[in-house]
Amino acid sequence: MQAPKERVFSRYQVFVIAVLSLLQFTVILDFMVLNPLGEILITKMNITTQQFGLVVSAYAFSAGISGILAAGFADKFDRKKMLMVFYSGFTIGTFLCALAPNYHFLLAARIFTGLFGGVISAIGMAIVVDLFLPQVRGRVMGFMQMAFALSQILGMPVGWELANRFSWHAPFWVIGVMAAILGGAILLYMKPITEHLSARTERNPVEHLVHTVSNRKYTLAFCTTILLATGGYMLMPFGSTFSRHNMGLSPQDITWLYVATGAVSLVVSPIIGKLSDKVGRINVFYAATLLTCIMVLIFTRLHITPLYLAIIINGLMFAGVLGRIIPVQASLASIPSLQDRGAFMSINASIQQISGGFASVIAGLIVYKTSSGFLLNYDILGIVIVGAFIITLVMMNRLNKQITNNAANAAVEKKKEDVVPA
C-alpha cells in the first residue's frame, strides 16, 4: 500500500495563505478599482488626467511615507497586532472614500487610506517569511498574487458595473464591508506571530530604521524595487480611458476584458510560483520581462481593436507582469536577516509606493486627453516603461548573484557550526 502523500502546507498554513491572499485582494482592489473608475471620475468630477494621476499617486506617496515611519517599529511587536492596527485604518479610509462628495475630499481620503494600506503588504510578506520555508515561498507568493487576478476577474468588472449602474461610490462601500469582515476573521483566528521578537535588537526605532536603510546588503534590492514599480503605475491608471476611446471598446466590452484578463492571471499565478521554485526565479523573470516588453509596445500602439484581440493582448501582458512580480517577491524575501525582516519589508514597500507615485505623476504629464476622450502619447509612455524594464533586468541579474552568494556563504557557516570538535 502506497504511503499517503506528505502535505506541503499544514491546515493552519493554508488558512494563513487564504487570509493573506484575501487581505491582499482588498488592498489591491482598493487601489486597482481606480483604474476602471478613471473614465467615470474624470467625466463626473470634470477633472484633468493630471488631477486623476494625483488621486492615484496621493495614495502611493502617503503609503510610502507611512511605511518608512513604521519601519522602525515593524520588528518590535507581534505581527498580528501590527496587521490589525493598519488594516483597521485601511478599512476606515475605504469607507471615507465611499463617502467622498467631491474631488478634494476623495483626494484627502486616498491619502488617509494610503497611510494605513501601504504597510499591510509589507507585514503580510514578513508573515510569509516567518511561517514558510524558502523552498515553498515561490508557491505561496503565487497564491498571494492570485489576489491580483481576483481583483480583475471579480473586483474590477464588478466595480465597473456598480459604478455604471449606481455611482462611483458603490465599489468603495463593497470593499469596506469586505475588509471589515476579513478583519474580524484575522482578529479571531490568526495566532500571534512573535518568533522575530527573540532576535529583536536593542536599537530604538529610529536607529533600527537608519541601520536597515544604510545596510549595504539591502541597497541593490531597494534600487531594483524603484524601477520594478514603474510599469504598472504608469500604464494602468489610464487603461480604461485608453480602452474606451483609443481601442473603441464599449463599457460592456471593458467589463469582459477585465474578466478575461483576470481569468488568465488566476490560472497563470500558481503556475509561475511553481516554476519559480523549480526552474529558478531569475529564469522566469528573464522570460517574463521579454514577454512584457513586447506586449507593452503592442498594447500602447493599439487603435480600434476587436474584443477578442484585446483579450489576447491583455492576457499575455498581465501574464508577463505576474511573471516578473512573483519571482522578485520571492527573491526579496530571502535577503533580510530575521531581526531586520519587518523593517526591510516596510521600507521596500514604501520605496515601491513612492516610486510608483512619481511614476503616476510622470505618466499624467506624458499622456494627454483630447476633448473627444482620445489619449495622446500613450505610445511614448510604452517606450518609457520598456526602458525601465530593461534596466530592471540588469539590476535583477546582479541581485540574483548577491542572493546566490549569500546562500552559499550561509551554507558554509552552517557546516562549520555543525562540525563537532574531536
C-alpha positions in Angstrom: 0.0 0.0 0.0 1.4 3.4 -1.0 2.2 5.8 1.8 -0.1 8.9 1.9 1.5 11.9 0.2 3.0 14.4 2.7 1.2 17.7 2.9 3.2 20.7 1.6 1.3 23.1 3.9 -0.4 22.4 7.3 -4.1 23.3 7.7 -3.2 26.4 9.6 -0.7 27.5 6.9 -3.5 27.0 4.3 -5.7 29.3 6.5 -2.9 31.9 6.6 -2.3 31.8 2.9 -6.1 32.2 2.3 -6.4 35.1 4.8 -3.3 36.9 3.4 -4.5 36.4 -0.1 -7.9 37.8 0.6 -6.3 40.7 2.5 -4.1 41.4 -0.5 -7.2 41.2 -2.6 -9.0 44.0 -0.7 -5.9 46.2 -0.6 -5.1 45.7 -4.3 -8.7 46.1 -5.3 -8.9 49.4 -3.3 -6.1 50.7 -5.5 -7.0 48.9 -8.7 -10.6 50.0 -8.7 -9.5 53.5 -9.6 -8.3 52.2 -13.0 -11.8 51.4 -14.3 -13.2 54.4 -12.4 -10.7 56.7 -14.1 -13.0 57.3 -17.1 -16.0 57.9 -14.8 -14.2 60.2 -12.3 -12.6 62.3 -15.0 -16.0 62.9 -16.5 -18.2 63.2 -13.4 -15.8 65.4 -11.4 -14.7 67.3 -14.5 -11.0 66.8 -13.7 -7.9 66.5 -15.9 -5.7 63.5 -16.4 -3.1 65.2 -14.2 -5.6 65.6 -11.4 -6.7 62.0 -11.7 -3.0 61.0 -11.7 -2.7 62.9 -8.4 -5.5 60.9 -6.9 -3.6 57.7 -7.8 -0.3 59.0 -6.7 -1.6 60.5 -3.4 -2.3 57.0 -2.1 1.2 55.9 -3.2 3.0 58.8 -1.6 1.2 58.6 1.8 1.7 54.8 1.8 5.4 55.3 1.2 5.7 57.8 4.0 3.9 55.7 6.5 5.9 52.6 5.5 9.1 54.4 6.3 7.7 55.7 9.6 6.5 52.3 10.6 9.7 50.5 9.6 11.5 51.3 12.9 8.7 49.6 14.8 8.0 46.7 12.4 10.1 44.2 14.3 9.3 45.4 17.8 5.7 44.0 18.0 3.6 40.9 17.3 3.0 41.0 13.6 -0.7 40.1 14.1 -1.2 43.2 16.2 0.6 45.4 13.6 -1.6 43.9 10.9 -4.8 44.6 12.8 -3.9 48.2 13.5 -3.0 49.1 9.9 -5.9 47.0 8.4 -8.4 48.8 10.6 -7.1 52.1 9.5 -7.3 51.0 5.9 -10.9 49.9 6.3 -11.9 53.3 7.8 -10.1 55.0 4.9 -12.0 53.0 2.4 -15.3 54.0 3.9 -14.2 57.6 3.8 -13.6 57.2 0.0 -17.1 55.8 -0.3 -18.5 59.0 1.5 -16.4 61.4 -0.6 -18.7 64.1 -2.1 -16.1 65.9 -4.2 -12.6 65.7 -5.7 -10.8 67.3 -2.7 -12.5 65.0 -0.1 -11.6 62.0 -2.3 -8.0 63.1 -2.5 -7.8 63.5 1.3 -9.5 60.1 1.8 -7.0 58.5 -0.5 -4.1 60.0 1.5 -5.6 58.6 4.7 -6.2 55.2 3.2 -2.6 55.1 1.9 -1.2 55.9 5.3 -2.5 52.5 6.6 -2.9 50.4 3.4 0.7 50.9 2.3 2.2 49.0 5.2 -0.2 46.0 5.0 1.6 44.3 2.1 4.9 44.5 3.9 3.5 43.0 7.1 2.0 40.2 5.0 5.3 39.5 3.3 7.1 39.4 6.7 4.5 36.9 7.9 5.1 34.7 4.9 8.8 34.6 5.5 8.3 33.9 9.2 5.9 31.0 8.6 7.1 29.3 5.4 10.4 27.7 4.3 12.4 29.2 1.4 11.7 26.2 -0.9 7.9 26.8 -0.9 7.8 30.6 -0.8 7.5 30.8 -4.6 4.3 28.8 -4.4 3.0 31.0 -1.5 3.8 34.1 -3.5 2.0 32.6 -6.4 -1.1 32.0 -4.4 -1.0 35.5 -2.9 -0.6 37.0 -6.4 -3.9 35.3 -7.3 -5.4 38.2 -5.3 -4.2 40.4 -8.2 -6.0 38.2 -10.6 -9.2 38.1 -8.5 -9.2 41.9 -8.4 -9.5 41.7 -12.2 -11.8 38.8 -12.7 -14.2 39.7 -9.9 -13.4 43.1 -8.3 -12.6 45.3 -11.3 -15.6 44.2 -13.5 -18.0 44.3 -10.5 -16.6 47.7 -9.6 -17.0 48.9 -13.1 -20.6 47.6 -13.2 -21.5 49.0 -9.8 -20.1 52.4 -10.8 -22.1 52.4 -14.0 -25.4 51.1 -12.5 -25.3 53.1 -9.2 -22.4 55.5 -8.6 -18.6 55.5 -8.4 -19.0 55.4 -4.5 -20.5 51.9 -4.6 -17.3 49.9 -5.2 -15.7 51.5 -2.1 -18.7 50.6 0.0 -18.4 46.9 -1.1 -14.6 46.9 -0.4 -15.1 48.5 3.0 -17.6 45.8 4.1 -15.4 43.0 2.8 -12.4 44.5 4.7 -14.4 44.7 7.9 -15.5 41.1 7.8 -11.9 39.9 7.0 -10.5 42.0 9.8 -12.8 40.2 12.2 -11.6 36.8 10.9 -8.0 37.8 11.4 -8.7 39.1 14.9 -10.5 35.8 16.0 -8.5 33.1 14.2 -4.9 34.2 13.4 -2.3 33.2 16.0 0.2 35.7 17.4 3.4 35.9 15.3 6.3 36.6 17.7 9.3 34.5 16.7 11.1 37.5 15.4 11.0 39.1 18.8 13.5 36.5 20.0 16.1 38.1 17.7 15.0 41.7 18.4 17.8 44.2 18.6 18.1 46.7 21.4 18.2 49.6 18.9 15.4 52.2 19.3 13.0 52.6 16.3 15.0 55.4 14.7 18.3 53.6 15.0 16.7 50.4 13.6 15.3 52.3 10.6 18.6 54.0 9.9 20.5 50.7 10.3 18.2 49.0 7.8 18.2 51.8 5.2 22.0 52.2 5.4 22.8 48.4 5.3 24.7 47.9 2.0 23.4 44.4 1.7 19.9 45.8 1.0 20.8 48.7 -1.3 20.6 46.8 -4.6 17.2 45.3 -3.5 15.8 48.8 -2.8 17.1 50.2 -6.1 15.5 47.2 -8.0 12.2 47.9 -6.4 12.2 51.5 -7.5 12.1 50.5 -11.2 10.0 47.4 -10.7 7.1 49.5 -9.7 7.3 51.9 -12.6 5.5 50.0 -15.3 2.2 49.2 -13.6 1.8 52.6 -12.0 2.4 54.3 -15.4 0.3 52.0 -17.6 -2.7 51.0 -15.6 -4.3 54.3 -14.3 -5.3 55.3 -17.8 -6.1 51.7 -19.0 -9.9 52.1 -19.1 -9.8 55.5 -20.8 -7.4 54.1 -23.5 -9.5 51.0 -23.9 -12.7 53.1 -24.3 -11.6 55.9 -26.5 -8.5 54.7 -28.4 -9.4 51.0 -28.8 -13.1 51.7 -29.3 -14.4 49.2 -26.7 -17.8 49.7 -25.2 -18.3 49.7 -21.4 -19.7 46.2 -21.6 -16.6 45.1 -23.6 -14.3 46.6 -21.0 -16.1 44.5 -18.3 -15.4 41.3 -20.3 -11.9 42.4 -20.9 -11.2 42.7 -17.2 -12.9 39.3 -16.5 -11.0 37.5 -19.2 -7.6 39.1 -18.3 -8.2 38.3 -14.6 -9.1 34.7 -15.5 -5.8 34.3 -17.3 -3.9 35.8 -14.4 -5.8 33.5 -12.0 -4.6 30.4 -13.9 -1.1 31.7 -14.5 -0.2 32.9 -11.0 0.2 29.5 -9.2 2.0 28.1 -12.3 4.5 30.9 -12.2 5.0 30.3 -8.5 5.8 26.6 -9.1 8.1 27.4 -12.0 10.0 29.9 -9.9 10.7 27.2 -7.3 11.6 24.5 -9.9 13.5 26.2 -12.8 14.8 29.3 -10.9 13.3 32.7 -10.2 15.8 34.5 -12.4 15.0 32.4 -15.5 11.2 33.0 -15.0 11.9 36.7 -14.6 14.0 36.9 -17.8 11.3 35.2 -19.9 8.5 37.3 -18.4 10.4 40.6 -18.9 10.8 39.8 -22.6 7.1 38.9 -23.0 6.0 42.0 -21.1 8.2 44.4 -23.2 6.8 43.0 -26.4 3.2 43.2 -25.2 3.5 46.7 -23.8 4.9 48.0 -27.1 2.0 46.4 -28.9 -0.7 47.5 -26.4 0.3 51.1 -26.2 0.1 51.4 -30.0 -3.4 49.9 -30.5 -6.2 51.8 -32.2 -9.7 50.3 -32.9 -9.4 46.8 -31.7 -11.9 43.9 -31.6 -12.6 42.5 -28.2 -11.1 39.0 -28.8 -7.8 40.6 -29.8 -7.8 43.0 -26.9 -8.3 40.0 -24.5 -5.4 38.1 -26.0 -3.0 41.1 -25.8 -4.0 42.0 -22.3 -3.9 38.4 -21.1 -0.3 37.9 -22.4 0.7 41.3 -21.0 -0.6 40.5 -17.5 0.9 37.0 -17.6 4.3 38.7 -18.2 3.6 41.2 -15.4 2.9 38.4 -12.9 6.0 36.5 -14.2 8.1 39.5 -13.1 6.4 40.2 -9.8 6.3 36.7 -8.3 10.0 35.8 -8.7 11.1 39.2 -7.4 8.9 39.0 -4.3 10.2 35.5 -3.5 13.8 36.7 -4.1 13.4 39.8 -1.9 12.0 37.7 0.9 15.4 35.9 1.1 17.5 39.0 1.6 16.9 40.4 5.1 18.1 38.9 8.3 15.4 37.8 10.9 15.8 40.9 13.1 15.5 43.3 10.1 12.8 41.5 8.2 9.8 43.6 9.1 11.7 46.9 8.7 13.1 45.8 5.3 9.7 44.8 4.0 8.2 48.1 5.2 11.0 50.2 3.7 10.8 48.2 0.5 7.0 48.6 0.2 7.5 52.3 0.9 10.0 52.6 -1.9 7.6 50.8 -4.2 4.8 53.1 -3.3 6.8 56.4 -3.6 8.4 55.4 -6.8 5.0 54.3 -8.1 3.6 57.7 -7.1 6.2 59.5 -9.1 5.6 57.2 -12.0 1.8 58.0 -11.9 2.6 61.8 -11.9 5.1 61.4 -14.8 2.5 59.3 -16.7 -0.1 62.0 -16.2 2.4 64.6 -17.7 3.2 62.4 -20.7 -0.3 61.3 -21.6 -2.8 64.0 -22.8 -6.5 63.6 -23.2 -8.2 65.4 -26.1 -11.8 66.9 -25.9 -13.1 63.7 -27.6 -11.5 61.5 -24.8 -8.7 60.1 -27.1 -5.4 59.7 -25.3 -2.3 61.1 -27.0 1.4 60.0 -26.3 0.4 56.6 -24.9 2.9 55.0 -27.3 5.7 57.3 -25.9 4.6 56.1 -22.4 5.1 52.5 -23.6 8.7 53.2 -24.7 9.5 54.8 -21.3 8.1 51.7 -19.5 10.1 49.3 -21.6 13.3 51.3 -20.9 12.6 50.9 -17.2 12.0 47.1 -17.7 15.4 46.7 -19.4 17.3 48.5 -16.6 15.4 46.3 -14.0 16.6 43.2 -15.9 20.2 44.2 -15.4 19.7 45.0 -11.7 17.7 41.8 -11.1 20.6 39.8 -12.6 23.0 41.4 -10.1 20.5 40.9 -7.2 20.2 37.2 -8.1 24.0 36.8 -7.9 24.0 38.5 -4.5 21.3 36.2 -3.2 23.2 33.1 -4.5 26.4 34.2 -2.9 24.6 34.9 0.4 23.1 31.4 0.4 26.4 29.8 -0.3 28.1 31.7 2.5 25.3 30.8 4.9 25.7 27.1 3.9 29.4 27.2 4.6 28.8 28.9 8.0 26.2 26.2 8.9 28.7 23.4 8.0 31.3 25.0 10.3 28.8 25.2 13.2 27.8 21.5 12.6 31.4 20.3 12.9 31.9 18.8 16.3 35.4 19.1 17.7 37.2 15.7 18.2 
